[in-house]
Amino acid sequence: MIRGFSLGESPEKALVFFSSMLHQENRPPNNFTFPFLLNSCARLSTLKPGIQVHSHVIKFGFDLDLYVSNALMHFYSVFKCINDAHIVFEGSLVRDLVSYNTLINGFALVGKPDPALLLFREMQDFGIQPDGFSFVALLSAFSSLNESRIGKEIHGFAYRKLCSIDSNVLLKTAILDMYAKCGLMDLAERVFSSMPSSKTTAAWSAIVGCAPNGETEAARTMIGQMDQRDVICWTAMINGYSQSGMYSEALELFVQMEDLGIRPDEVTLAAVLSACAGVGALTFGERLHRSCIEGELCSRNVILSTALIDMYSKCGNIDSALDMFHRIPKDLRTVPLFNSMIYGLAQHGLGESALAVFKEMELIGLRPDRVTFEAVLSACSHSGSIEEGMELFRLKSNVYGIKPHMEHYSCMVDLLGRDGCLDEAYDLIQSMPFEANSVIWRALLGACKLHGNVRIGEVASEKLTSLEPNHGAHYILLSNMLANTNQWEQAGRVRKLMEDRGIQKPPGWSYTELQGTLHRFFTGDKSHLQDKGMESMLQDMTAHLKSAGYVPDTAEAVLDIDEEEKETVICYHSEKLALAFGLVNSTTGETIRITKNLRDCGDCHSAFKLLSKIYSREIMALFWQEWYKLAGMVQILSVIDTLVKLLTRGLTAEAEGVFHEAIWLEIGGMLHCLGGTEL
């Protein structure tokens, strides 16, 4: 019965039957019982049942049994608890080919190719010869790292060791996948062409590699060679487009799949929700939630729940994300689920809420991983919680033994930089045990622009130029920083240097969604303005801003044109075009959501605050992976009223708390625009 449940659609029933066997029938388990039980646990969404089974393994004395040990290693590997799997391996008195293959595959799953290679060599030293599964696991470990040289060596060794691999479809698929992920599409297509059968499996594996490497045409060609395009093939293509940032194309492909009557599975839905998150397609994501992911399925399926939380958060609807999170039973909540929720709260500047979710995660016994700390440090950065961030950075290493990664340092540099502690941020970079990457130096340069620190900003710019000499965004950041500090001559030199080197500024685009359809706008592109309503709205926006006494901030506009032309240029920024489109197609009280691929310019950010009030719309704007909620007049008046009442009663501390909470709504800046005073 336990074996049947472990292989069937309800693996949790194997655990129920095992409990009944122990307590009601008083029948002890044997070494055949535990492998099936652990296989059931590996198929569940939570780690806890498997740990309980492990305790029973020890209790009944089967911890040294070869088959049970292999099953334990498989279970821990599935949940990426590779240290626990390794402990089981080291404690085994007898090891066979399955033992080594299981642990090699475990290291592959967590992206640790070096230990996998050491194990591969060790097994041969002990006289255990690798089989096809050994090579599949090893290729998987190296393919994600784009290690084509080592991949080629493994391919050659497999051919010599196994004599012939033509009939081993699984191994040839792994080889194909490795070449595709390394961008070696000529070799991938050669392997593909040599496969006489089972091309569907091989083709979708190659497709996953094609699209993220920009080889979308090669991916489509391979799809065309397939006799039947199943859900796996479509999912791989959708996921490939999404991973390469081609979110609109991914959604279009899903619509084609639906039109053909192919029903998506949970992997497809997760990939599509990821594409929705990438481009801010909230209506599209909501439709998926309603039509494809029913209530009970959603609350019990942690993979889909996590994808939905990520989608709602990144599309600017944090309330729905929180509602989704709270509907999931506590015993089904996983580390990735908490990570997604903490990241979402971070994007919305809700640092205190993110810290509360982090503490809840600790209270229910889940151990945070390095991604958790990336999320919670990011939350501290976005909300300005510098003391909490410093404490968590220490906690990560001292309590949880997690070594600092590049992403952790990046969050800390961003945290210190936003708070104006630029010298401390620079010193932290200098103390890092490895060389800082461009993300860290870009965060420092952005902070220097914000606080007008040209001295450190120029150092950061030099580092960025050496790391990414042809990336136009670095030059623009430096030029804008110099312009903001009235160093016009130096700013002009930076722009001239860009021109001389033929370096282009990255194109700015913004998305907004209308009735489930995405509309993209490029800076300076007037093709959408054939709609007279948009042209009229842009003129109306400009007139209203002038009437309110607003003075455009043209410091970051092109330098070699006069002031009037600068005002015209910033009028056609992509986010302003998207807002004009949203205003034309919405009514009073509605929310307009805009997603932009670059940092927002200061003028657009300030203008949006006033325009939200003028047109009585709530504007949710995603700039550089951070949501800004720009409140309308109703919210502003409510905050002003509350502040006046508290200050009248002498409750200064409480008033300050209300003011700081209003800052994430961007009301704080609006109060200054309306002539308010600081507390």
N, C-alpha and C positions, 0 to 999 in steps of 0.2 A: 504493500500500500504506500509506504513512504517513497519507494522508488517511483511508483506511478505518479504520485503528486509532484515529485521533484522534476519530472519530465513534462508534466502537464501545464495547464493554464493557471492553476492555483497553487503555486509552490508553498504558500503560507499554510496550506492545509497539512503539509508534511509535518510541520512543527506542532500543529494541534494534535495530530495522530501520535506523534512521539511523546507528547505530554500525557496523553491518555494511556499510552503503553507503559509509562513509568508509574503513574499514580493509581490507575484503575486496574490494570491487568498485572501489575507488578512483574513485568517481563524485562530483564536487562537487555540493553542493546549489545550488538557485536561490531566487529570491524567493518561489516558491510553496511551497517545502519548509518554511521557517521558521514561517509563520503556523499551519500544521497542527501542527507540533511544539510550538509554544508553547501552542496550544489543548489539546494532550495534557497538557502540564505544568500548566496551570491546573486540570485535573481531578484531579491527584494530591494527596496529603496533605502534601507537603513542598516547600519552596521551592528546594532545592539543584539539582534537574535543570534547572529553568528558568533559573537563573543560569548554568549550564554552557552551555545553548543560547544564551544571550545572548552569551557569550564567542565562540561559533562565528559568531554573526551579525556581530560586529565583525571577527573574523578573515577572513571571506569578503567583507567590504565591503558588507554589506546594512543597516548601521545607519541609513542615511539613506533607505532605501526606505519609502515611505508605508505600504504594507500590512504590512510587517514591524514598523514602528514602532507601528502601531495594535495589532498582536498583542502586542507587548511591554507596552504600556500596559495592555491587558486582563489579561495575566498578572499583572503587579505589583498591579493593582487587586484582583484576586480574593484575593490574599494580604494585602491591606490595606497593601501597601508603597507608600503614596501618594506619598511623596517621590521614590522611584525612578521611579514612573510619570510624575511631573511633570518629572523630569530628562529622560526620553525625549521628552516632549512639547516641552519647551523646546529640545531639540536637533534637532527635526524642521524641515527647511527648508520642507516643504510640509505643510499641514494641511487636512483635509477635515471634513465633517460627522461622520463616524465618529470622527475624532480627538477632537473636542470632546465628543461624546456619551460616549465611553469614559472620558475623564477626569472629566467631570461625574458620571458614575455611580460612579467611583472615590471621589470626594470624598463622595458620598452614603453609600457603604458604610462610611466611617470617621467618619460623623457630622460632616462639615464643610460646612455649607450655604453659608457666606459665600463661600469660594473657588468653589463650584459656581455661585453666582449671578453672580460676576464673570466667569467663563468664558462663561456663557450670554449675558451682555451683550457680551463681547468678540467672540464669533463673529458676532454681528449687525453689529458695527462693521466687521468685515472682509468683510461681504457674504454671510455664510453663514447661511441661514435655518434656524431650528429645525424639526424634524419631531416626530412623535408620541413617538419615543424620547427626544428632548431633554426634553420636558415630563415624561415618566415619570420620568426620572432626577432632574430638579429637584424634582418633587413628593416623591419618595422621600427627598431630602435634608432637606426641611423637615417631613415628616409626623411623624418620630420626636421632633421638638422641640416638638410641639404648637403650632406657629406657624400658627394658623388664618387670621390676617389675610393673611399672605403666601401661604398656600395658596389662599385665595379669589382673590387677585390673579392667581396663576398659572393658576387655572382659567379666569378671565375672559379672560386674554391668550391662552390656548390656543384658546379658542372663537373669538376675533377673528382669530387668526393662521391657524388651520387651517380656518376657515369652518364646518365641521361635524365634530363628533367622535362622532356617534352610532354610526357604524360601526366606530370604533376601540375594540375591547373592551379592549385592554391599557391604553390611556390612561384609559378610564372606570373601569377597575378601580383604577388608581393614584389617581384622584380620590376614588373611594369609600373606599379605604384611608386616604387622608389625612384625610377628614372623620371617619371612624370613630376613628382614633387620636387625633384632637383632641377627641373626645367629642361631636361635632356629629351625633348619630345621626339627627336629623330630615332633615338634608341628605344624609346617607349613604343613608338609606332612599329618599329622592327619586331619587338617582342610580341606586340599585338597581332601583327600579320602572321607570325609563326604559330599562332594558336589555332588548332583545327576545330575546336569546339568550345562550348561554354563561354562564348565571347561576351555575353551580357555581364557576367560578374567582372571579367577583366576590363571591359569598357568603362563601366561606371567607376571602377577604381582609378583608371587613368584620367577620367574626366575630373575627378576631385583634384588631381594634380594640375590639370591643364588650366582651368579657369583662374585659380589664385595666382598663377604665374603669368597671367595676361594672355594665355593661349586659348582664348575663347573660340576662335575659328577652328583650331584643332579639336577642341572639345565637341563642337557641333558636327565636325566631320566624322568623329568616332560614333556619335549618336546615330548619324545617318547610315553607318555600316551595320547597325544592329537590326536583326530581324524583328525583334519585339522590344518595345521600350516599356519596361515595367516601372513600378513605383520607386525602386532602388535607383534606377538610372535617372529618373526625373529629380529625385531628391539630391543625388550627387551633383547634378548640374546646378540646381537651385543653390545648394550649399557652396559650390564653387564660386558662383557669381557673388553671393553674399560675402564670402571671405575676401574676395578681391575688391570689395567696396562698390560693386555694381548692383546696388540694392534695387533700383527700379527694374532692371533687367530680370532680377531674381523674381520679383513680384509678377512681372509680365509672363514669365515662364510658368509660374504656378497657375495663373489664370488659363493659360493654354492647356495645362495638365487637367484642370477642372473641366474645361470644355470637352476634353476627350473622354470624360467620365471615369478617370482614374482616381480612386479614392486615396487620399493621403494617409500615411501612418504617422505615429508620434514623432518620428525623426524628421519627416517632411515638415510637419507643423512647426517643430522647433526651429528648423532652418528658415521657414517663411517668417516666423515671429522675429527672428534675429534680423532679417532684412527690413521688416517693419520698424524695428528699433533703430536700425542704422539710418533710416531716412525720415523718421518721425511720422510714419503712416498710421496714425492712431485709428482712424475709421476702418481701415483695412484690417488692422489687428483686432479691433472690436468685432468685426464681422466673423473673423475666424473663431474668436472666443464663443460667439453665440451659435454659429452654425456647425462647427466641427468639434468643439471641445465642450462636452456637456458637463453639468455641475458635479455629479458624483465622480465621473472620470477625472475631471480636473483636480478636485480636492484630494484624490488618492494617487494621482500620477505626478510625482515630484518633478520629473523632467519637464513636463508641460507647464506645471505651476511655476517653476523657476523661469522658464522662457517667457511666460505671461508677465511675471513681475518685472523682468528685465525690459520687456516691450513697453508696458505701461509707464515705467519710470523714465525710460529714454524718450518716450513720446510726450512727456510733460504732464502725465496724469498720475501723480504720486498717490492720490487718494485711492484710486482703483488698485494700485500696486499694494498698498497697505491692507486694503480689504481682502485682496487675494491671499496675502501672507497670513492674515489672522484666521482665514477660513481653513487653513491646512492644519490637521491634527498635529499636536506637538510631537507625538511619537513618530511622525513621518517626516519631520523637518530635518534637512540635511545641511551639511556645511556649505555646499554650493548655493542652496536656497537662501541661507542667511547672508552669504556673500553678495548675492544679487540684490537683496533688500537693503543691505548697508550701502552698497554702491549707489543704488537709486536715491536713497536719502541724501547721500553725499552730493550727488548732482544737483539736488534741489536746495542745497545749503542748510539742510536740517541736521546739523551736527549733533545736537543733544539727543534727537530721536535715534540717530545712527548709533550713538554710544549706548543708548538704552537697549537697542536690539543686540548689540555686541555682548552686553552684560547678560541678557536673556539667554543667548547662545551658550555662554559659560555656565549659567545656572542649570541648564538642562543636561549638562555633561558633554556637550560637543566640544571637541578640541579645535580651536581656530588654526588655520593653515596660513601660509605666506600670502595667499590671495586675500584672506580675511583682513590681514593687517594692511595690505595695500588699500582695501576698501575703507577701513576705519581711519587710517591716516589721511586718506583723501577727504573723508568727511570732516576731520579736524581742520584740514587746510581750507576747504570751501567755507567753513563757518568761523574761521579765525580762532579756533580753540587751541592756542599754542601750548599752554601748559599740559592739557590733556594729551596732545600729540607727542610732546617730549616724553611724557610718562609711558605712553603706549610703545614708543620706539624702544625704550629701555626694557619694558615688560616682554616684548617680543623675543628678545635674546635671553634675558635673565630667567624668565619663568617658563617659556615654551621652547627655548632652545632653537629658535628659528634664526638662522644667520641672515643678516641684512642683505637684501637683493637690490639691484639697480632701481627697481620700482619703489622700494621703501625710501631710498635716499632721494629719489625724485619728489616723492610726496613731502618729505621733510624740507627740501630746498624750497618747494612751492609754499609750504606753510610759513617758513621763516621769511621768505621773500614778500609774501602778501602782507605780513605784519611790519614790513620795513626793516627787518633785521638782516640787511644785505651782507654786512661783514660776517655775521655768524653763518649765513648760508654759504658764503664763499669759503669760509674756514672748514665747514662740514664737507664740502666738495674736496678740498685739499686733503682731508683726513681719510677719505674713502680708501678701502683696500684694493680698489681697482679703478681704472680710468673711467671718468664720467662720460656718458654718451650724450648724443645731441639733445635728447629730451630734457636732461638735467640742465644743460647749458641754456637751452631755450627757455626753461622755466625761470632761470636766474635773469636772463636778458629781459623777459617780460616783466619781471618784478622791478628791474632797474628802470624800465620805461615808465612803469606805474609811479615810481617814487622819484624819478628824475635823477638817478645816480649814474651819471655818464662815466665816471671812473671805472666802476666795476662792470658797467654795461659794455664798455669797449673791450674789456678782457674777455667777457662771455662771447661777444661777437667774434673776436679773433679765434677763439676755440671752435665756435660753430663753423666758421669759414674753413678752418682746416679739416673739420670732420665732414662737412657737406658743402664743398665749395660752389656748387651750382644750384643750391636751394635758395630761391629768391626771397623766401619769407624772412630769413635772418637779416638780409640787407634792409628790407622794409622796416622791420622792428627797430633796427639801429637808426635808420633815417628818421623815423617818427619820434624816437626818443630825443634825438638831437633837435628836431624841429620843435618839440614840446618845450625844450629848454632854451628856445630862441637862438640856437646855434645853426642858423640858416646856411651859412657857407659850408660847414662840415656836412650838413644833411645833403646839400646839393652834390658834394663830392661823392658821397655814398651812392646816390642815384646815378651819377655819371659813371662810377665804377661798374655798376650793374649794366649800364648800357654798353660800355666798352667791352665787357666780357660776354655780352649776349645773353645775360641772365634775365629770365622773365619772372615777373611776379606771379605766384600761383593764382589761377583764376578763382575769383570768389563767386560762389553760387548759394542760393537759398531755396529751400523747398517750403511749400505750404500745401495743405490737402483740402480738397473740396469734394464732398460727397463720395469719398473713397478713391478719388483720382488725384495723383500727385502732380503738382505744377512746379517746374523748376525755373528759376530766374537767374541770369548771369549779370554781373555788374556791367552797366553800360549798354546792355542788350535791349534795344527798343522794339524788338519784334512783337512782344506781347502788347505793346502800346498801340497796335492797330485797333485794339479795342478802345474806342473813344472814352469809355467809362473809366478806364485806368488812367489815361492821360489827364482827364478832368480831375480825377481823385488826387493825383500827384500835385496838380496845381492848387487844389483845395487844401491839401495838407500843408503846403508851403505857405499859403495865405494865412491859415489858422495859426501856424507857428509864429509868423511875423506879428500877427495881431496880439498874441500872448506875450510879445516882447522877447521872443526867443532869438538868440544870436547864434547862427551856425558856427560850429567849431571846424575850421578848415585847416587846422595845423597839420593834419595827416594827409591832406590832398596833394595832388601833383604840384611840384614846387614852381615849375617854369611857366605858369599861367597866372592871369590876374585874378583878383579876389572874386569877382562876379562869376568867372568861369569855374572857379573852385566850388562855389555854392551850387552850380549846375551839376558838376561832377558828382558831388556827394548826394545830390537828389536822386541820382540813378544807381545808387548802391543796391546790390541784390536784395538785401533785407527790406529796403524801402519799397522796392518793386513788389516784393512778396506781400508786404503789409497793404499796399494800395490795392492789390488784387483781393486780399482778404476783406478789406473794408467795403469794396464794391459788392462782394458776394456774401456779406453777413449783415445781421441786424443788431440793434442796440442790445447790450447785455451778453452777447455771444463771446466765446473765447476764440482767439486767433492764435494758432501755433505755427511758429516759424523755426526752421532748422537751418543753420549756416555752417559751412565747412571750415571757416576761418574764424579768427578772433573778431569780435565786433569792434567797429570804430567808435570812438568816443561820441561823435556827433549823433550817430544812429541810436546809440543807447540812450542818450539824454533826450533826443527827440521822441523816442518811443514812449517815454514816461509821460510827456505832455500829450501826445497823440492819444494815448490810452484814456486820459481824462477827457480830452476834447470830444472823442467819438464814443465814449461810454462803452469801451470794449476792454476785456481782459486780454492782455497780450502775453503769451508764453513764448519766450525766445530762447533757443538753444544756441549759445555761442561757445565754441571750443569746449564741447562736452560738459557745459554747465548751464543749467536752466535758470532763467531770470523770469520772475513773475512780476510783470509791470502792471500795477493796480490802477483802476479807474478812480474817478472822483469820489464814489461812494465809500470805497475802502479808505481813501485818504482822509476824508472828513471824519470817519469813525475813529481813526487813529488820533487825529488832532483833538477830537472831543475827549477821548480817553486821557490823553496827555495833559490837557488843561485841567481836568477834574483831579487827577493825581497830584499835579504840581500845586494846585490851589489848596489841597489838603496837606501839603508838605511832604508827600510820599515820593521823594526824589528817587530813591533806589528802585521803587516799583515802576516809576515813569521811565527810568533808564532801561529797565528790562523790556518794557513795551516798545521803546524806541529801537532797541537792538533786534527785537523780533521782527519789527517792521522793515528793517534793513534788507532782510532776504526777500521781502516783497518789493524791494526797490522803492519803498515809500519814503525812506529816509532822504534819499537824494531828491525826491519830488518835493519834500517839505522845503528844502533849500530853494528849489526853483520857484516855489510859491511865496518866498520871502520869510520862511520860518527861521527860527534860531536854534542853535545847538543847546542841548541840555547843560 
